Amino acid sequence: MSKYLGVDFGLKRIGLSITDQEKIFAFPLTTIEFNGAFDFLKNLFLKEEVSKVVIGYPKRLSGVDSDIESSIKIFIKKFKKQFPAIEIERFDERFTSKLASKAIVSSGLGKKKRSDKSLIDKVSAAIILQDYLTYNKSNL
């Protein structure tokens, strides 16, 4: 059974999350450097059967695309070229970084770990993916 991969895109780091095989739960996976993203993904797809990638869609509160959207579109174009068999979907990511920070604080981690941006990125990716799963389950 295939899994879904969640992506919290950034120009320095990319947070990744993955579902269980039943596509019920999303789990933080890792945070990777932007520059090595496609090499990492190629290796990941050799180990994990991923049928869909859910990439966060960053919008401002007004509904206007954020500045990073043009970079995400370039990333998606390259992704589709390298991995044509994997479907891509977008999902609203507003407030995920704030939610991730709150979740990390409530988890009881020490201050040093809580300020680790790579932890926030992968938890944000898990929130994006879990929200996507929940939304699609309720709209079936």
N, CA, C and O atoms as a MOPAC input file, in Angstrom:
PM7 MOZYME 1SCF
protein

 N      0.83300 1    -1.18200 1     0.00000 1
 C      0.00000 1     0.00000 1     0.00000 1
 C      0.87600 1     1.24300 1     0.00000 1
 O      1.90000 1     1.29500 1     0.68200 1
 N      0.47300 1     2.22300 1    -0.75500 1
 C      1.28300 1     3.43200 1    -0.86500 1
 C      0.99300 1     4.40000 1     0.28100 1
 O      0.02300 1     4.24800 1     1.02400 1
 N      1.86200 1     5.39200 1     0.39400 1
 C      1.73800 1     6.42100 1     1.42000 1
 C      1.69000 1     7.78400 1     0.74100 1
 O      1.93600 1     7.90700 1    -0.45800 1
 N      1.36800 1     8.80300 1     1.53100 1
 C      1.42200 1    10.18400 1     1.07400 1
 C      2.57900 1    10.87000 1     1.79700 1
 O      2.90500 1    10.54500 1     2.93900 1
 N      3.18700 1    11.82600 1     1.10100 1
 C      4.26800 1    12.62400 1     1.66700 1
 C      3.78100 1    14.06000 1     1.79600 1
 O      3.19900 1    14.60400 1     0.85800 1
 N      4.01100 1    14.67200 1     2.94000 1
 C      3.66300 1    16.07400 1     3.15700 1
 C      4.90700 1    16.93300 1     3.05900 1
 O      5.98900 1    16.52400 1     3.48000 1
 N      4.75000 1    18.13900 1     2.49600 1
 C      5.88800 1    19.03300 1     2.28200 1
 C      5.56800 1    20.43300 1     2.80200 1
 O      4.57900 1    21.05200 1     2.40900 1
 N      6.43300 1    20.91200 1     3.69500 1
 C      6.42300 1    22.31500 1     4.11200 1
 C      7.63800 1    22.94700 1     3.45100 1
 O      8.76400 1    22.79400 1     3.92500 1
 N      7.40600 1    23.65400 1     2.35700 1
 C      8.47400 1    24.14700 1     1.49000 1
 C      9.11900 1    25.40800 1     2.04800 1
 O      8.44000 1    26.31300 1     2.53300 1
 N     10.44500 1    25.44600 1     1.96800 1
 C     11.20400 1    26.63900 1     2.30900 1
 C     12.42900 1    26.73200 1     1.42400 1
 O     12.88300 1    25.72400 1     0.88200 1
 N     12.96600 1    27.92000 1     1.27300 1
 C     14.13500 1    28.11200 1     0.41000 1
 C     15.42900 1    27.63500 1     1.05800 1
 O     16.42100 1    27.41900 1     0.36200 1
 N     15.43500 1    27.46900 1     2.37500 1
 C     16.60100 1    26.91800 1     3.07500 1
 C     16.37000 1    25.45800 1     3.44900 1
 O     17.22000 1    24.59800 1     3.21900 1
 N     15.20000 1    25.19800 1     4.03200 1
 C     14.86200 1    23.85400 1     4.50900 1
 C     13.47700 1    23.45900 1     4.01500 1
 O     12.61700 1    24.30200 1     3.75900 1
 N     13.28900 1    22.14000 1     3.88900 1
 C     11.98700 1    21.59600 1     3.51000 1
 C     11.60000 1    20.55700 1     4.56100 1
 O     12.30100 1    19.56500 1     4.76000 1
 N     10.48700 1    20.80000 1     5.21800 1
 C      9.98500 1    19.84300 1     6.19600 1
 C      9.18400 1    18.76200 1     5.49400 1
 O      8.39900 1    19.04400 1     4.58900 1
 N      9.38800 1    17.51600 1     5.92100 1
 C      8.69200 1    16.38100 1     5.31200 1
 C      7.95000 1    15.58000 1     6.37200 1
 O      8.39900 1    15.44400 1     7.51000 1
 N      6.80800 1    15.05800 1     5.96600 1
 C      6.02700 1    14.15500 1     6.81400 1
 C      5.52500 1    13.02200 1     5.93600 1
 O      5.55800 1    13.11500 1     4.70900 1
 N      5.06100 1    11.95600 1     6.56700 1
 C      4.58700 1    10.79900 1     5.80500 1
 C      3.39900 1    10.17000 1     6.53600 1
 O      3.28900 1    10.24500 1     7.76000 1
 N      2.52400 1     9.55400 1     5.76100 1
 C      1.37000 1     8.88400 1     6.36200 1
 C      1.70900 1     7.43700 1     6.68900 1
 O      2.73700 1     6.90200 1     6.27600 1
 N      0.81500 1     6.83300 1     7.44000 1
 C      0.83500 1     5.38600 1     7.58500 1
 C      0.25100 1     4.80300 1     6.28900 1
 O     -0.24200 1     5.55100 1     5.44400 1
 N      0.30200 1     3.49600 1     6.13200 1
 C     -0.17400 1     2.88900 1     4.89000 1
 C     -1.68000 1     3.05700 1     4.68600 1
 O     -2.15000 1     3.08000 1     3.54800 1
 N     -2.42300 1     3.17300 1     5.75600 1
 C     -3.87200 1     3.34500 1     5.63700 1
 C     -4.25800 1     4.79500 1     5.35000 1
 O     -5.42200 1     5.10400 1     5.09900 1
 N     -3.25700 1     5.67700 1     5.39200 1
 C     -3.46000 1     7.10800 1     5.14400 1
 C     -4.44600 1     7.72400 1     6.14300 1
 O     -5.32900 1     8.50000 1     5.77800 1
 N     -4.26700 1     7.35400 1     7.40400 1
 C     -5.10100 1     7.89300 1     8.47600 1
 C     -4.32300 1     8.93700 1     9.27600 1
 O     -4.86400 1     9.98000 1     9.64300 1
 N     -3.04800 1     8.64500 1     9.54400 1
 C     -2.22100 1     9.52100 1    10.37100 1
 C     -1.01600 1    10.03300 1     9.59900 1
 O     -0.45600 1     9.33400 1     8.75400 1
 N     -0.62700 1    11.27100 1     9.90500 1
 C      0.59100 1    11.86200 1     9.34400 1
 C      1.61700 1    11.99000 1    10.46100 1
 O      1.28700 1    12.37400 1    11.58300 1
 N      2.85900 1    11.66500 1    10.14100 1
 C      3.94800 1    11.70800 1    11.11400 1
 C      5.08400 1    12.57600 1    10.58500 1
 O      5.41500 1    12.50200 1     9.40200 1
 N      5.69300 1    13.40700 1    11.45500 1
 C      6.88300 1    14.14200 1    11.01000 1
 C      7.94300 1    13.14100 1    10.56200 1
 O      8.17100 1    12.13500 1    11.23500 1
 N      8.58500 1    13.40700 1     9.44100 1
 C      9.60200 1    12.49800 1     8.91800 1
 C     10.99700 1    13.07200 1     9.14200 1
 O     11.78900 1    12.51500 1     9.90100 1
 N     11.28900 1    14.17600 1     8.48700 1
 C     12.60500 1    14.80100 1     8.60300 1
 C     12.54200 1    16.19500 1     7.99800 1
 O     11.53900 1    16.59300 1     7.40700 1
 N     13.62500 1    16.91700 1     8.15800 1
 C     13.79300 1    18.20400 1     7.48900 1
 C     15.06200 1    18.10400 1     6.66800 1
 O     16.10400 1    17.67600 1     7.16300 1
 N     14.96600 1    18.50400 1     5.40400 1
 C     16.10700 1    18.40500 1     4.49700 1
 C     16.51000 1    19.79000 1     4.01000 1
 O     15.72500 1    20.73800 1     4.05100 1
 N     17.74000 1    19.88000 1     3.55500 1
 C     18.21200 1    21.12900 1     2.96800 1
 C     17.60900 1    21.27500 1     1.57600 1
 O     17.49200 1    20.29200 1     0.84400 1
 N     17.23600 1    22.47000 1     1.21600 1
 C     16.63600 1    22.74000 1    -0.09200 1
 C     17.52700 1    22.23800 1    -1.22600 1
 O     17.04700 1    21.62200 1    -2.17700 1
 N     18.84000 1    22.51100 1    -1.11400 1
 C     19.75900 1    22.17200 1    -2.20800 1
 C     19.88600 1    20.67600 1    -2.47400 1
 O     20.21300 1    20.28900 1    -3.59500 1
 N     19.64600 1    19.84100 1    -1.50200 1
 C     19.75300 1    18.40200 1    -1.72100 1
 C     18.40400 1    17.70500 1    -1.81100 1
 O     18.32700 1    16.48200 1    -1.69400 1
 N     17.34700 1    18.47100 1    -2.01500 1
 C     15.98900 1    17.92400 1    -1.92700 1
 C     15.72200 1    16.79400 1    -2.91400 1
 O     15.18600 1    15.75800 1    -2.52200 1
 N     16.07500 1    16.96300 1    -4.16700 1
 C     15.71700 1    15.95300 1    -5.16400 1
 C     16.51700 1    14.66400 1    -5.00300 1
 O     16.00300 1    13.58000 1    -5.28000 1
 N     17.76200 1    14.77100 1    -4.56200 1
 C     18.53700 1    13.55500 1    -4.27200 1
 C     17.90900 1    12.79800 1    -3.10400 1
 O     17.77900 1    11.57500 1    -3.14400 1
 N     17.52400 1    13.53700 1    -2.06600 1
 C     16.88900 1    12.89800 1    -0.91200 1
 C     15.58400 1    12.22500 1    -1.32500 1
 O     15.33100 1    11.07700 1    -0.95900 1
 N     14.75700 1    12.93800 1    -2.08300 1
 C     13.46300 1    12.38700 1    -2.49300 1
 C     13.62700 1    11.14400 1    -3.36100 1
 O     12.87100 1    10.18200 1    -3.23200 1
 N     14.61100 1    11.17400 1    -4.23800 1
 C     14.86200 1    10.00600 1    -5.09700 1
 C     15.15100 1     8.77500 1    -4.23300 1
 O     14.60100 1     7.70000 1    -4.47500 1
 N     16.00800 1     8.93300 1    -3.23300 1
 C     16.33000 1     7.82400 1    -2.32200 1
 C     15.12300 1     7.41100 1    -1.48300 1
 O     14.89500 1     6.22300 1    -1.25700 1
 N     14.35800 1     8.38900 1    -1.02900 1
 C     13.17000 1     8.08800 1    -0.23100 1
 C     12.16600 1     7.26700 1    -1.04300 1
 O     11.58800 1     6.30700 1    -0.53200 1
 N     11.96200 1     7.64100 1    -2.30100 1
 C     10.98000 1     6.95000 1    -3.13600 1
 C     11.43400 1     5.54300 1    -3.51500 1
 O     10.61900 1     4.72500 1    -3.94100 1
 N     12.72100 1     5.25600 1    -3.36300 1
 C     13.19800 1     3.88300 1    -3.55300 1
 C     12.84100 1     3.01400 1    -2.34100 1
 O     12.64700 1     1.80500 1    -2.46800 1
 N     12.75700 1     3.65000 1    -1.16200 1
 C     12.47200 1     2.92300 1     0.08300 1
 C     10.98000 1     2.88400 1     0.41900 1
 O     10.47800 1     1.88900 1     0.94200 1
 N     10.29000 1     3.96000 1     0.11900 1
 C      8.87200 1     4.09500 1     0.47300 1
 C      8.04100 1     4.22900 1    -0.80100 1
 O      8.40800 1     4.96900 1    -1.71400 1
 N      6.92600 1     3.51400 1    -0.85600 1
 C      6.01500 1     3.65500 1    -1.99100 1
 C      5.10400 1     4.85400 1    -1.71700 1
 O      4.18400 1     4.78100 1    -0.90300 1
 N      5.38100 1     5.95000 1    -2.41200 1
 C      4.62000 1     7.18700 1    -2.23600 1
 C      3.81900 1     7.44100 1    -3.51000 1
 O      4.38400 1     7.50900 1    -4.60100 1
 N      2.50800 1     7.57900 1    -3.36800 1
 C      1.65400 1     7.80200 1    -4.53800 1
 C      1.23800 1     9.25600 1    -4.69200 1
 O      0.81600 1     9.67800 1    -5.76800 1
 N      1.36100 1    10.03200 1    -3.59800 1
 C      0.92700 1    11.42800 1    -3.65600 1
 C      1.79700 1    12.27400 1    -2.74000 1
 O      2.20600 1    11.84200 1    -1.66300 1
 N      2.06900 1    13.49400 1    -3.19900 1
 C      2.79200 1    14.47300 1    -2.39100 1
 C      1.85800 1    15.66200 1    -2.18500 1
 O      1.31600 1    16.21600 1    -3.14200 1
 N      1.67900 1    16.04400 1    -0.92900 1
 C      0.83200 1    17.18200 1    -0.58100 1
 C      1.75500 1    18.32200 1    -0.16400 1
 O      2.44100 1    18.25000 1     0.85600 1
 N      1.75300 1    19.37100 1    -0.97600 1
 C      2.63200 1    20.51900 1    -0.74100 1
 C      1.79900 1    21.67000 1    -0.19400 1
 O      0.75000 1    22.01400 1    -0.73800 1
 N      2.28500 1    22.25200 1     0.88500 1
 C      1.59100 1    23.38300 1     1.49000 1
 C      1.42900 1    24.53100 1     0.51200 1
 O      2.32700 1    24.83900 1    -0.27200 1
 N      0.26100 1    25.15900 1     0.57800 1
 C     -0.05400 1    26.30200 1    -0.27800 1
 C     -0.08800 1    27.54100 1     0.61500 1
 O     -1.07500 1    27.78900 1     1.30800 1
 N      1.00500 1    28.32100 1     0.59100 1
 C      1.09000 1    29.47200 1     1.49000 1
 C      0.33200 1    30.68100 1     0.94200 1
 O      0.67400 1    31.22700 1    -0.10700 1
 N     -0.68500 1    31.07400 1     1.66400 1
 C     -1.46000 1    32.25900 1     1.28200 1
 C     -1.46500 1    33.22900 1     2.44900 1
 O     -1.34900 1    32.84100 1     3.61100 1
 N     -1.60100 1    34.48400 1     2.10900 1
 C     -1.77600 1    35.49500 1     3.15200 1
 C     -3.22300 1    35.43100 1     3.64000 1
 O     -4.06400 1    34.79300 1     3.00800 1
 N     -3.50900 1    36.08400 1     4.74900 1
 C     -4.87400 1    36.09300 1     5.27700 1
 C     -5.87100 1    36.63600 1     4.26400 1
 O     -7.03700 1    36.24000 1     4.25800 1
 N     -5.41200 1    37.54100 1     3.40900 1
 C     -6.28200 1    38.12700 1     2.38500 1
 C     -6.59800 1    37.14200 1     1.26500 1
 O     -7.45700 1    37.41000 1     0.42500 1
 N     -5.90200 1    35.99500 1     1.24800 1
 C     -6.11200 1    35.00900 1     0.19000 1
 C     -5.12300 1    35.12200 1    -0.95300 1
 O     -5.12000 1    34.28800 1    -1.85900 1
 N     -4.28400 1    36.14700 1    -0.91700 1
 C     -3.27300 1    36.36000 1    -1.95100 1
 C     -2.09800 1    35.41300 1    -1.70300 1
 O     -1.72600 1    35.15900 1    -0.55800 1
 N     -1.51800 1    34.89500 1    -2.79200 1
 C     -0.34800 1    34.02200 1    -2.66500 1
 C      0.79200 1    34.74600 1    -1.96100 1
 O      0.98200 1    35.94800 1    -2.15000 1
 N      1.55100 1    34.01200 1    -1.14800 1
 C      2.72100 1    34.60700 1    -0.50500 1
 C      3.87000 1    34.67800 1    -1.51100 1
 O      3.79200 1    34.10500 1    -2.59800 1
 N      4.91800 1    35.37500 1    -1.14200 1
 C      6.04800 1    35.59800 1    -2.04900 1
 C      6.74900 1    34.31300 1    -2.46400 1
 O      7.31300 1    34.25100 1    -3.55600 1
 N      6.72800 1    33.29900 1    -1.63000 1
 C      7.45500 1    32.06000 1    -1.91300 1
 C      6.73800 1    31.18600 1    -2.95800 1
 O      7.31700 1    30.21800 1    -3.45200 1
 N      5.50600 1    31.51400 1    -3.29200 1
 C      4.71300 1    30.67900 1    -4.20400 1
 C      5.39100 1    30.48800 1    -5.56100 1
 O      5.30900 1    29.40100 1    -6.13300 1
 N      6.04700 1    31.50200 1    -6.08200 1
 C      6.71600 1    31.35200 1    -7.38900 1
 C      7.83400 1    30.31000 1    -7.30500 1
 O      8.04900 1    29.56200 1    -8.25900 1
 N      8.54100 1    30.25200 1    -6.18900 1
 C      9.58800 1    29.23900 1    -6.00500 1
 C      8.98400 1    27.84500 1    -5.86700 1
 O      9.56000 1    26.86600 1    -6.34100 1
 N      7.83300 1    27.75700 1    -5.22500 1
 C      7.15800 1    26.46300 1    -5.08500 1
 C      6.73200 1    25.94900 1    -6.45600 1
 O      6.85400 1    24.75700 1    -6.73600 1
 N      6.23800 1    26.83100 1    -7.30200 1
 C      5.81300 1    26.42200 1    -8.64800 1
 C      6.98800 1    25.88500 1    -9.45800 1
 O      6.83000 1    24.92600 1   -10.21400 1
 N      8.15300 1    26.48400 1    -9.31100 1
 C      9.36200 1    25.98900 1    -9.99200 1
 C      9.72500 1    24.60700 1    -9.44700 1
 O     10.06100 1    23.70500 1   -10.21500 1
 N      9.66000 1    24.44100 1    -8.13500 1
 C      9.93500 1    23.15700 1    -7.49100 1
 C      8.97600 1    22.08400 1    -8.01300 1
 O      9.39800 1    20.97200 1    -8.32800 1
 N      7.69800 1    22.41700 1    -8.10200 1
 C      6.68800 1    21.45900 1    -8.57200 1
 C      6.95200 1    21.06100 1   -10.02300 1
 O      6.82900 1    19.89000 1   -10.38000 1
 N      7.30900 1    22.01700 1   -10.84100 1
 C      7.59500 1    21.72400 1   -12.25500 1
 C      8.75800 1    20.73200 1   -12.36500 1
 O      8.69700 1    19.77500 1   -13.13600 1
 N      9.80600 1    20.97100 1   -11.59300 1
 C     10.96100 1    20.06900 1   -11.59500 1
 C     10.57900 1    18.70200 1   -11.01700 1
 O     11.02000 1    17.66800 1   -11.51800 1
 N      9.76300 1    18.70400 1    -9.96700 1
 C      9.31700 1    17.45800 1    -9.34300 1
 C      8.55300 1    16.60400 1   -10.35200 1
 O      8.80700 1    15.40600 1   -10.48000 1
 N      7.61800 1    17.22600 1   -11.06300 1
 C      6.80200 1    16.49100 1   -12.03900 1
 C      7.66300 1    15.89100 1   -13.14700 1
 O      7.36400 1    14.81900 1   -13.67200 1
 N      8.72000 1    16.59100 1   -13.48900 1
 C      9.62300 1    16.09500 1   -14.53100 1
 C     10.40400 1    14.88200 1   -14.02500 1
 O     10.58100 1    13.91000 1   -14.75900 1
 N     10.87000 1    14.93400 1   -12.78200 1
 C     11.67400 1    13.84300 1   -12.22400 1
 C     10.84400 1    12.66100 1   -11.72900 1
 O     11.29100 1    11.51500 1   -11.77700 1
 N      9.63200 1    12.94900 1   -11.25400 1
 C      8.79000 1    11.89400 1   -10.67000 1
 C      7.37800 1    11.95400 1   -11.26500 1
 O      6.42000 1    12.25300 1   -10.55300 1
 N      7.24700 1    11.67500 1   -12.55500 1
 C      5.94500 1    11.86300 1   -13.22500 1
 C      4.83100 1    10.94900 1   -12.71500 1
 O      3.65400 1    11.25800 1   -12.90700 1
 N      5.16700 1     9.85300 1   -12.08200 1
 C      4.14300 1     8.90800 1   -11.61200 1
 C      3.52100 1     9.32300 1   -10.27800 1
 O      2.51800 1     8.74700 1    -9.85600 1
 N      4.10600 1    10.31000 1    -9.61900 1
 C      3.61600 1    10.70800 1    -8.29600 1
 C      2.73600 1    11.94700 1    -8.43100 1
 O      3.15000 1    12.97400 1    -8.97000 1
 N      1.52000 1    11.82200 1    -7.92800 1
 C      0.54600 1    12.91300 1    -7.98600 1
 C      0.92200 1    14.00400 1    -6.98200 1
 O      1.44600 1    13.72300 1    -5.90400 1
 N      0.64600 1    15.24600 1    -7.35800 1
 C      0.88800 1    16.37700 1    -6.45300 1
 C     -0.43700 1    17.07100 1    -6.17400 1
 O     -1.23100 1    17.31700 1    -7.08200 1
 N     -0.65900 1    17.37900 1    -4.90600 1
 C     -1.80800 1    18.19200 1    -4.51500 1
 C     -1.30400 1    19.31000 1    -3.62300 1
 O     -0.27000 1    19.18800 1    -2.96600 1
 N     -2.05000 1    20.39900 1    -3.61300 1
 C     -1.72400 1    21.53700 1    -2.75300 1
 C     -2.77300 1    21.62700 1    -1.65500 1
 O     -3.93400 1    21.26700 1    -1.84700 1
 N     -2.33100 1    22.12100 1    -0.48700 1
 C     -3.27700 1    22.29600 1     0.61200 1
 C     -2.87300 1    23.51600 1     1.43100 1
 O     -1.69300 1    23.74000 1     1.70100 1
 N     -3.86200 1    24.28900 1     1.81700 1
 C     -3.65600 1    25.52900 1     2.56800 1
 C     -2.79000 1    25.27600 1     3.80400 1
 O     -3.07100 1    24.38700 1     4.60800 1
 N     -1.74400 1    26.07000 1     3.93100 1
 C     -0.83800 1    25.88600 1     5.07600 1
 C     -0.83900 1    27.06200 1     6.03600 1
 O      0.04300 1    27.16900 1     6.88800 1
 N     -1.82300 1    27.94700 1     5.90900 1
 C     -1.85900 1    29.09500 1     6.81900 1
 C     -1.87900 1    28.63300 1     8.27600 1
 O     -2.62200 1    27.72200 1     8.64100 1
 N     -1.07000 1    29.26000 1     9.08000 1
 C     -0.95800 1    29.04000 1    10.53500 1
 C     -0.26200 1    27.74200 1    10.93200 1
 O     -0.17100 1    27.45200 1    12.12500 1
 N      0.23100 1    26.95200 1     9.98200 1
 C      0.83400 1    25.67400 1    10.38200 1
 C      2.10300 1    25.86500 1    11.20000 1
 O      2.34600 1    25.10000 1    12.13300 1
 N      2.91600 1    26.86100 1    10.87800 1
 C      4.14000 1    27.08600 1    11.66500 1
 C      3.79400 1    27.48000 1    13.09800 1
 O      4.45100 1    27.04100 1    14.04200 1
 N      2.76200 1    28.30800 1    13.25800 1
 C      2.34000 1    28.70000 1    14.60800 1
 C      1.78100 1    27.49600 1    15.36500 1
 O      2.07900 1    27.30200 1    16.54400 1
 N      0.97200 1    26.69300 1    14.68100 1
 C      0.42700 1    25.48600 1    15.31200 1
 C      1.54200 1    24.51300 1    15.68400 1
 O      1.50700 1    23.89400 1    16.74800 1
 N      2.53400 1    24.38400 1    14.79800 1
 C      3.66400 1    23.48900 1    15.07300 1
 C      4.42900 1    23.96600 1    16.30100 1
 O      4.78400 1    23.16300 1    17.16400 1
 N      4.68300 1    25.26200 1    16.38200 1
 C      5.39200 1    25.81400 1    17.54300 1
 C      4.62300 1    25.55200 1    18.82800 1
 O      5.21100 1    25.17400 1    19.84100 1
 N      3.30300 1    25.75300 1    18.79000 1
 C      2.48000 1    25.50100 1    19.98100 1
 C      2.49800 1    24.02300 1    20.36500 1
 O      2.58300 1    23.68500 1    21.54600 1
 N      2.41900 1    23.14900 1    19.37200 1
 C      2.44200 1    21.70300 1    19.64800 1
 C      3.76600 1    21.29300 1    20.26900 1
 O      3.80300 1    20.46000 1    21.17500 1
 N      4.85200 1    21.87800 1    19.78300 1
 C      6.18200 1    21.55400 1    20.30200 1
 C      6.32500 1    22.05000 1    21.74100 1
 O      6.87100 1    21.34700 1    22.59200 1
 N      5.83500 1    23.25900 1    22.01100 1
 C      5.89200 1    23.80600 1    23.37100 1
 C      5.09300 1    22.92000 1    24.31800 1
 O      5.55700 1    22.60200 1    25.41300 1
 N      3.87200 1    22.51400 1    23.89400 1
 C      3.04700 1    21.68000 1    24.78000 1
 C      3.57200 1    20.27300 1    24.94500 1
 O      3.13900 1    19.55300 1    25.84500 1
 N      4.50100 1    19.86600 1    24.08800 1
 C      5.04700 1    18.51000 1    24.20300 1
 C      6.01800 1    18.37700 1    25.37200 1
 O      6.38000 1    17.26900 1    25.76700 1
 N      6.43600 1    19.52000 1    25.92400 1
 C      7.32200 1    19.47500 1    27.07900 1
 C      8.80200 1    19.41000 1    26.74000 1
 O      9.62600 1    19.19400 1    27.62800 1
 N      9.15300 1    19.59100 1    25.47200 1
 C     10.57100 1    19.58600 1    25.08600 1
 C     11.29400 1    20.77100 1    25.70800 1
 O     10.68200 1    21.79600 1    26.00700 1
 N     12.59500 1    20.62300 1    25.89900 1
 C     13.40400 1    21.70600 1    26.43500 1
 C     13.46800 1    22.88700 1    25.48100 1
 O     13.14100 1    22.76600 1    24.30100 1
 N     13.89300 1    24.02900 1    26.00700 1
 C     13.90900 1    25.27000 1    25.23200 1
 C     14.78600 1    25.15800 1    23.98300 1
 O     14.42500 1    25.67000 1    22.92400 1
 N     15.93100 1    24.49300 1    24.10400 1
 C     16.84600 1    24.36200 1    22.96500 1
 C     16.18700 1    23.58600 1    21.82400 1
 O     16.25800 1    24.00300 1    20.66800 1
 N     15.55000 1    22.46500 1    22.14500 1
 C     14.87500 1    21.65900 1    21.11100 1
 C     13.68200 1    22.40000 1    20.52700 1
 O     13.40600 1    22.29400 1    19.33100 1
 N     12.97100 1    23.15300 1    21.37000 1
 C     11.79200 1    23.88900 1    20.89400 1
 C     12.15900 1    24.94600 1    19.87600 1
 O     11.35300 1    25.26600 1    19.00200 1
 N     13.36400 1    25.49600 1    19.97000 1
 C     13.76800 1    26.54900 1    19.03800 1
 C     14.42800 1    25.99300 1    17.77600 1
 O     14.86300 1    26.76400 1    16.92100 1
 N     14.50800 1    24.69200 1    17.65000 1
 C     15.09300 1    24.04500 1    16.47200 1
 C     14.14400 1    24.19900 1    15.28700 1
 O     13.07800 1    23.58400 1    15.25200 1
 N     14.54000 1    25.02600 1    14.31300 1
 C     13.67200 1    25.31100 1    13.16700 1
 C     13.38400 1    24.07200 1    12.33100 1
 O     12.31500 1    23.96700 1    11.73000 1
 N     14.32000 1    23.13700 1    12.28500 1
 C     14.07600 1    21.92700 1    11.49800 1
 C     12.96000 1    21.08600 1    12.12200 1
 O     12.21700 1    20.40900 1    11.41100 1
 N     12.84300 1    21.13100 1    13.44800 1
 C     11.74600 1    20.43200 1    14.12000 1
 C     10.41200 1    21.08900 1    13.75600 1
 O      9.43100 1    20.40400 1    13.46800 1
 N     10.38800 1    22.40600 1    13.77400 1
 C      9.17300 1    23.14000 1    13.40300 1
 C      8.77500 1    22.81900 1    11.96800 1
 O      7.58900 1    22.65400 1    11.68100 1
 N      9.75300 1    22.72800 1    11.05500 1
 C      9.46100 1    22.45200 1     9.64400 1
 C      8.80900 1    21.08600 1     9.45000 1
 O      7.82400 1    20.97100 1     8.72100 1
 N      9.34400 1    20.05600 1    10.09000 1
 C      8.76700 1    18.72000 1     9.87900 1
 C      7.43500 1    18.56000 1    10.60300 1
 O      6.56100 1    17.83400 1    10.13000 1
 N      7.26700 1    19.22700 1    11.74000 1
 C      5.97000 1    19.19700 1    12.41700 1
 C      4.93900 1    19.97400 1    11.59000 1
 O      3.78200 1    19.56300 1    11.50000 1
 N      5.35100 1    21.08400 1    10.99300 1
 C      4.45600 1    21.82900 1    10.09300 1
 C      4.02300 1    20.96300 1     8.91800 1
 O      2.85700 1    20.98000 1     8.52400 1
 N      4.96200 1    20.20600 1     8.36000 1
 C      4.63500 1    19.30100 1     7.24900 1
 C      3.62000 1    18.25300 1     7.69500 1
 O      2.72400 1    17.89200 1     6.93200 1
 N      3.75700 1    17.76700 1     8.91900 1
 C      2.80600 1    16.77700 1     9.44100 1
 C      1.42100 1    17.39900 1     9.63800 1
 O      0.40600 1    16.74800 1     9.39200 1
 N      1.38300 1    18.64600 1    10.07600 1
 C      0.09100 1    19.32600 1    10.25600 1
 C     -0.58400 1    19.53800 1     8.90300 1
 O     -1.78700 1    19.31500 1     8.76900 1
 N      0.18100 1    19.96500 1     7.90400 1
 C     -0.37000 1    20.14100 1     6.55300 1
 C     -0.97000 1    18.82700 1     6.06200 1
 O     -2.10100 1    18.79200 1     5.57700 1
 N     -0.20800 1    17.75800 1     6.19400 1
 C     -0.64800 1    16.45800 1     5.69100 1
 C     -1.84100 1    15.92000 1     6.48900 1
 O     -2.78100 1    15.38200 1     5.90400 1
 N     -1.81000 1    16.06000 1     7.80900 1
 C     -2.93700 1    15.58600 1     8.62500 1
 C     -4.20100 1    16.38200 1     8.31200 1
 O     -5.28600 1    15.80900 1     8.21800 1
 N     -4.06900 1    17.69800 1     8.15100 1
 C     -5.22700 1    18.52300 1     7.78500 1
 C     -5.79100 1    18.09700 1     6.43200 1
 O     -7.00700 1    18.05200 1     6.24700 1
 N     -4.90700 1    17.78700 1     5.49500 1
 C     -5.32800 1    17.30800 1     4.17400 1
 C     -6.11100 1    15.99600 1     4.30800 1
 O     -7.17900 1    15.84300 1     3.71400 1
 N     -5.58200 1    15.06300 1     5.08300 1
 C     -6.25400 1    13.77300 1     5.27900 1
 C     -7.62800 1    13.96000 1     5.92300 1
 O     -8.61100 1    13.35700 1     5.49200 1
 N     -7.68600 1    14.79100 1     6.94900 1
 C     -8.94000 1    15.04300 1     7.65900 1
 C     -9.96300 1    15.70100 1     6.74200 1
 O    -11.13100 1    15.31300 1     6.72400 1
 N     -9.52200 1    16.69100 1     5.98600 1
 C    -10.41400 1    17.39800 1     5.05900 1
 C    -10.99100 1    16.43800 1     4.02100 1
 O    -12.19300 1    16.45600 1     3.75500 1
 N    -10.14700 1    15.61300 1     3.44100 1
 C    -10.60900 1    14.69600 1     2.39900 1
 C    -11.48700 1    13.58300 1     2.95600 1
 O    -12.39800 1    13.11200 1     2.27500 1
 N    -11.22400 1    13.16200 1     4.17900 1
 C    -12.06300 1    12.13100 1     4.80100 1
 C    -13.46400 1    12.68000 1     5.06600 1
 O    -14.45500 1    11.97300 1     4.88100 1
 N    -13.54500 1    13.93500 1     5.49700 1
 C    -14.84800 1    14.52800 1     5.82100 1
 C    -15.61900 1    14.96200 1     4.57700 1
 O    -16.81900 1    15.22300 1     4.65700 1
 N    -14.95200 1    15.04100 1     3.43800 1
 C    -15.61700 1    15.46600 1     2.20500 1
 C    -15.82900 1    14.33100 1     1.21900 1
 O    -16.01200 1    14.57100 1     0.02500 1
 N    -15.80500 1    13.10200 1     1.70400 1
 C    -16.05000 1    11.94700 1     0.82100 1
 C    -17.52700 1    11.75800 1     0.56900 1
 O    -17.91800 1    10.83700 1    -0.15000 1

